[in-house]
Amino acid sequence: MPAPQCASCHAARAALRRPRSGQALCGACFCAAFEAEVLHTVLAGRLLPPGAVVAVGASGGKDSTVLAHVLRELAPRLGVSLRLVAVDEGIGGYRDAALAAVRRQAARWDLPLTVVAYADLFGGWTMDAVARSTAGSGRSRACCTFCGVLRRRALEEGARLVGATHIVTGHNADDMAETVLMNFLRGDAGRLARGGGLGSRGEGGALPRCRPLQLASQKEVVLYAHFRRLDYFSEECVYAPEAFRGHARHLLKLLEAARPSAALDLVHSAERLALAPAARPPPPGACSRCGALASRALCQACALLDGLQRGRPRLAIGKGRGGRDEEGSSGPPPPPPSDPGTSARASLRGWEGDGRDRSPPTPQKLGAGTPGSEGGGAGGLNWV
Ligand code: SF4
């Protein structure tokens, strides 16, 4: 079937049918609509006030690349200035290439870039060292748990380093839906209570952070990158296949096959979720070690690093009531961290777990058909 005319400009042929509205648009009109929707999200949510210095968490992947590009387009209208902050987790064979993509973007868009490394912030611990420490314990799949916690802290440190007043991250609707599913599956009422909305206002001295792409589907993020010809890194992290998030992603795809709006429905459900008072987390206090926001004596990052230093990482990654290791037998001895004494003033709450999709996300892979085709899968993306 030939592609219809664009429903917006009525001049060009449509290149896609939008998953949410079913509207057939050409590439230029789709990109303009995408940018207008992100602008609306930012303005309606009062996410970035005029004058804000915004640290964009830049990974080199599709989401942060699209976020940085869209915000750069919108920056004059929003009255904000942008800084790219990238985190080097210390993942051999993966992160170096991703950081190279971030450097190309910074140079192309003339944006200042700062890179912060786990090894510098967390006493020599890199993700490869964490993986070695947990290998053989049956808990190596927890790499993303450590990484999500530490990255959040590292991004905060990097943002402060560049004088940012706000942090933005590239999480899209699919990412957030996966997080909601994971929290449901874990019965994690505390994170469900914190997970709604478009971000956090920055309680306890933390910088406000938000997710301007939270209402955009992954398919549309990929399509925007496609039509804007953005250069991004699309290899999968070596630890991603072990992540629990992969199961949530699979479940989400099954749900979307039956109900195309499932991802956004889950995002909105989390926003509307009203938890019983007893399920709400206690008011956060300060970590007794680093002073950062914490709901227990130690913040999450200090607890994780403490477990690593003592060679008992599972204490940190289990739910750990009363100090009991819920994961069973003890693990192998830890690798020698470089200098525990200088380690991290780390703190984290509301970690994303991450393990987010780093596989090559082309429009075709996501279900978009070739010009004139009827392809498009659950989202109905045609004619790309
Ligand atoms: Fe970190 Fe993401 Fe790799 Fe997991 S998949 S280890 S969260 S970079």
Residues whose N, C-alpha, C, O or C-beta is under 5 A from the ligand:
A	BS01	SF4	C143 C144 C147 G148 C237 Y239 A240 G353 D354 G355 R356
